[in-house]
Amino acid sequence: MIRRLILLRHGQTEYNATDRMQGQLDTDLTELGRTQAKTAATELATREPIRIVSSDLKRALDTAVALGDAAQVPVTTDERLRETHLGQWQGLTHTEVDAIAPGARPAWRADATIAPPGGESRLDVAARSVPLVRELLSSVPEWGADGSAQPVVLVAHGGLIAALTAALLDLPTDRWPVLGGLANTSWVQLGAHGAGDAPSWRLDVWNASARVASDVL
């Protein structure tokens, strides 16, 4: 029994385009971001997802609704899929953070246990998102039934997707940074091997994408 899980990152926002740190600020997709969402939706709808769950932040939800419309699957939201809370760094550009706290941002990226001032670490993010996946494993009986390859899709954010993936794969914490950044509307695919809510997870795809505008990121 293999259950496919796809983790889709939202489309581009102005914050992405200007290297500004969003965290849990509720930002909108740009025109490019909306185009990316539709393009990714067209591709992922061919996988015939059986469930779509999204972060409740607008940039992710609008991306999820594009997929839901294309696949004719309703979208539900769960705040546990929100991006990492970046505390005092939210709303600042990378340059501004580096000026305030030299070396802090690279250290944070290199260590999953570090949190921005007033924010969350990647360990915190995984601790709130892994239970959602376990709940889905227990509550979606048609997922992987009779050898079906139809996935469950979670639409979320780059930091959350990296933390959730590392936790599901049971990577040593000091190896979590090996999972690089995701482009807007790129996705990760994992396979849950075995029955129950504690299967063995394998990484099938990292940073896959449909064909999108050439100036993304």
PERAHU-V337015 format. One record per pair of residues at least 6 apart in sequence whose C-alpha atoms are under 7 Angstrom apart, sorted by the first residue. I is the first residue (numbers start at 0). J is the second residue. D is the distance in whole Angstrom. If there is no record, write none. Layout:
BEGIN
i->I j->J d->D
i->I j->J d->D
END
This chain:
BEGIN
i->0 j->143 d->6
i->0 j->146 d->6
i->0 j->192 d->6
i->0 j->193 d->5
i->0 j->194 d->7
i->1 j->143 d->6
i->1 j->190 d->6
i->1 j->191 d->5
i->1 j->192 d->5
i->1 j->193 d->7
i->2 j->142 d->6
i->2 j->143 d->5
i->2 j->148 d->7
i->2 j->150 d->7
i->2 j->190 d->6
i->2 j->191 d->5
i->2 j->192 d->7
i->3 j->148 d->6
i->3 j->149 d->7
i->3 j->150 d->5
i->3 j->151 d->7
i->3 j->188 d->7
i->3 j->189 d->6
i->3 j->190 d->5
i->3 j->191 d->6
i->4 j->150 d->5
i->4 j->151 d->5
i->4 j->152 d->6
i->4 j->188 d->6
i->4 j->189 d->5
i->4 j->190 d->6
i->5 j->150 d->7
i->5 j->151 d->6
i->5 j->152 d->5
i->5 j->153 d->6
i->5 j->186 d->7
i->5 j->187 d->6
i->5 j->188 d->4
i->5 j->189 d->7
i->6 j->152 d->6
i->6 j->153 d->5
i->6 j->154 d->6
i->6 j->160 d->6
i->6 j->186 d->5
i->6 j->187 d->5
i->6 j->188 d->6
i->7 j->153 d->6
i->7 j->154 d->5
i->7 j->155 d->6
i->7 j->184 d->6
i->7 j->185 d->6
i->7 j->186 d->4
i->7 j->187 d->7
i->8 j->154 d->6
i->8 j->155 d->5
i->8 j->156 d->5
i->8 j->157 d->6
i->8 j->183 d->6
i->8 j->184 d->5
i->8 j->185 d->6
i->8 j->186 d->6
i->9 j->58 d->6
i->9 j->59 d->5
i->9 j->62 d->6
i->9 j->154 d->7
i->9 j->155 d->6
i->9 j->156 d->6
i->9 j->183 d->6
i->9 j->184 d->5
i->10 j->28 d->6
i->10 j->32 d->4
i->10 j->33 d->6
i->10 j->35 d->6
i->10 j->36 d->6
i->10 j->58 d->7
i->10 j->62 d->6
i->10 j->183 d->5
i->10 j->184 d->5
i->11 j->28 d->6
i->11 j->29 d->6
i->11 j->31 d->6
i->11 j->32 d->4
i->11 j->183 d->6
i->12 j->26 d->7
i->12 j->27 d->6
i->12 j->28 d->4
i->12 j->29 d->5
i->12 j->32 d->6
i->13 j->29 d->6
i->14 j->20 d->7
i->14 j->21 d->6
i->16 j->216 d->7
i->18 j->92 d->6
i->18 j->93 d->6
i->19 j->90 d->6
i->19 j->91 d->6
i->19 j->92 d->4
i->19 j->93 d->6
i->20 j->88 d->7
i->20 j->89 d->5
i->20 j->90 d->5
i->20 j->91 d->6
i->20 j->92 d->6
i->20 j->93 d->7
i->21 j->89 d->5
i->21 j->90 d->6
i->22 j->82 d->5
i->22 j->83 d->5
i->22 j->84 d->5
i->22 j->85 d->5
i->22 j->89 d->6
i->23 j->81 d->7
i->23 j->82 d->6
i->23 j->83 d->7
i->23 j->84 d->5
i->25 j->56 d->6
i->25 j->57 d->6
i->26 j->57 d->6
i->26 j->58 d->6
i->27 j->57 d->6
i->27 j->58 d->5
i->28 j->58 d->5
i->35 j->184 d->6
i->35 j->211 d->6
i->36 j->62 d->5
i->36 j->65 d->6
i->36 j->184 d->6
i->37 j->65 d->6
i->38 j->209 d->7
i->38 j->211 d->7
i->39 j->184 d->6
i->39 j->209 d->6
i->40 j->65 d->6
i->40 j->66 d->4
i->40 j->69 d->6
i->41 j->69 d->6
i->42 j->209 d->6
i->44 j->66 d->7
i->44 j->69 d->6
i->44 j->70 d->5
i->46 j->149 d->6
i->47 j->70 d->6
i->47 j->149 d->6
i->48 j->149 d->5
i->48 j->150 d->5
i->48 j->151 d->6
i->48 j->152 d->7
i->49 j->149 d->6
i->49 j->150 d->6
i->49 j->151 d->6
i->50 j->72 d->7
i->50 j->151 d->5
i->50 j->152 d->6
i->51 j->73 d->7
i->51 j->74 d->5
i->51 j->75 d->7
i->51 j->151 d->6
i->51 j->152 d->5
i->51 j->153 d->6
i->52 j->74 d->6
i->52 j->75 d->5
i->52 j->76 d->5
i->52 j->77 d->7
i->52 j->152 d->6
i->52 j->153 d->5
i->52 j->154 d->6
i->53 j->59 d->6
i->53 j->60 d->6
i->53 j->63 d->6
i->53 j->74 d->7
i->53 j->75 d->6
i->53 j->76 d->5
i->53 j->77 d->6
i->53 j->80 d->7
i->53 j->153 d->6
i->53 j->154 d->5
i->53 j->155 d->6
i->54 j->60 d->6
i->54 j->76 d->6
i->54 j->77 d->5
i->54 j->78 d->6
i->54 j->80 d->5
i->54 j->81 d->5
i->54 j->154 d->6
i->54 j->155 d->5
i->55 j->76 d->5
i->55 j->77 d->6
i->55 j->78 d->6
i->55 j->81 d->7
i->56 j->81 d->7
i->59 j->154 d->6
i->59 j->155 d->6
i->63 j->74 d->7
i->63 j->154 d->6
i->64 j->74 d->6
i->67 j->73 d->6
i->67 j->74 d->6
i->79 j->127 d->6
i->79 j->128 d->5
i->80 j->128 d->6
i->80 j->155 d->6
i->80 j->159 d->7
i->81 j->155 d->7
i->82 j->156 d->5
i->82 j->158 d->6
i->82 j->159 d->5
i->83 j->119 d->6
i->83 j->124 d->6
i->83 j->158 d->6
i->83 j->159 d->6
i->84 j->118 d->5
i->84 j->119 d->5
i->85 j->115 d->6
i->85 j->118 d->5
i->85 j->119 d->6
i->86 j->115 d->6
i->86 j->116 d->6
i->86 j->117 d->4
i->86 j->118 d->4
i->87 j->115 d->7
i->87 j->116 d->6
i->87 j->117 d->6
i->88 j->96 d->6
i->88 j->115 d->7
i->97 j->104 d->7
i->107 j->113 d->5
i->107 j->114 d->7
i->108 j->176 d->7
i->109 j->176 d->6
i->110 j->173 d->7
i->111 j->120 d->6
i->111 j->121 d->5
i->111 j->122 d->6
i->111 j->172 d->7
i->111 j->175 d->7
i->112 j->120 d->5
i->112 j->121 d->6
i->112 j->122 d->6
i->113 j->120 d->5
i->114 j->120 d->4
i->121 j->162 d->5
i->124 j->159 d->6
i->124 j->162 d->7
i->125 j->162 d->5
i->125 j->163 d->5
i->125 j->166 d->6
i->128 j->163 d->6
i->129 j->163 d->6
i->133 j->196 d->5
i->136 j->195 d->7
i->136 j->196 d->5
i->137 j->195 d->7
i->137 j->196 d->6
i->143 j->149 d->7
i->157 j->180 d->7
i->157 j->181 d->6
i->161 j->178 d->6
i->165 j->175 d->6
i->167 j->200 d->6
i->168 j->200 d->6
i->168 j->201 d->7
i->181 j->206 d->6
i->182 j->206 d->7
i->182 j->216 d->7
i->184 j->208 d->7
i->185 j->206 d->5
i->185 j->207 d->5
i->185 j->208 d->5
i->186 j->205 d->7
i->186 j->206 d->5
i->186 j->207 d->5
i->186 j->208 d->6
i->187 j->204 d->5
i->187 j->205 d->5
i->187 j->206 d->6
i->187 j->207 d->7
i->188 j->202 d->6
i->188 j->203 d->5
i->188 j->204 d->5
i->188 j->205 d->7
i->189 j->200 d->7
i->189 j->201 d->6
i->189 j->202 d->5
i->189 j->203 d->5
i->189 j->204 d->7
i->190 j->200 d->6
i->190 j->201 d->5
i->190 j->202 d->7
i->190 j->203 d->7
i->191 j->198 d->6
i->191 j->199 d->6
i->191 j->200 d->5
i->191 j->201 d->7
i->192 j->198 d->5
i->192 j->199 d->5
i->192 j->200 d->6
i->193 j->199 d->7
END
